[in-house]
Amino acid sequence: MAKKPGTNPKGEFAFFNVVYEDDSQRSNRRVPAELLGGLDGDEPARGYIMEQDREIAEKSGRPPLAIKRISRVGVKKK
């Protein structure tokens, strides 16, 4: 059954676009917002996404792809 609109707390997750070494891209990868910020900024997101990729690769039987770069969705580039 679908949830009512507005029942998900805003700001619970940050979303990232991930570009891999083979230039493939995955959009809107969710990372818990509590991992981000502080002195490390968005760097903990890379480790979290790498762990997700490792779990996915283990289930699919394929090796995980190396991450080339990540960027937060909705943040303007300088």
N, C-alpha and C positions, 0 to 999 in steps of 0.2 A: 504494500500500500504506500502511496506517495505521501511525503510529509507536507505539512502546511507551509506555505511560504513564510519566511522569516523565522523559522524555528532553529536554523543553524546559526550558532554564534559567529558574528563577523570577526575577522582577524585571527581565527583559530589556525589557519594555514596560510602560508605564502606560496605562490606559484612561480615555477621556474621553467624556462625553455632550456633544453639541453642539446648541445651539438656534440656529436661523437667524432672520433678520428676519421671515420669513413664518410664524413659530412652528412650523415643522416641526422634528423632532428626529431626530438620528442617534445611536445608542447604541454604546458600546464602540469608539470610534475609537482605534486603536493609535498610540502615540507612543513612540519609543525612550527608555528611561529615562535614558540618558546625556545627553540634551538638557535634562533637568529638574534642578531644585535650584539651589543657589547663590543669588546675590543676586536673580536674576530669578524664582525659584520656578517656577510652572507657565506663565508668560507665553510661553516659547519654544514651547510646545505649540500656541498659537494660530497662530503663523507656519507651523509644520509642517503643521497641519491645513489652513490656507489654501492651502498649496502642493499638498497632496493634492487639495483641491477644484478648484483650477485645472487640474490634470492630468486629473481626471475630466471636468470641463466641456469641456475641449478635445477629449477623445475622444468625448463624447456630442453635441457641437455646441450645447450650451446654456450660457448664462452662469452663472458660479458665484454662489451665494447668499452674501449678507453674513452674517457670524456675529454673533449677538446676545450670546451668552454660552457659556462652556464651564465644565464642572465635572468634577473627577476622580471616577471611579467608586469607590465604597467609602469616601469621606471624608465624615464627618459634618459637617453645616452647623453653624456657631456661632450 
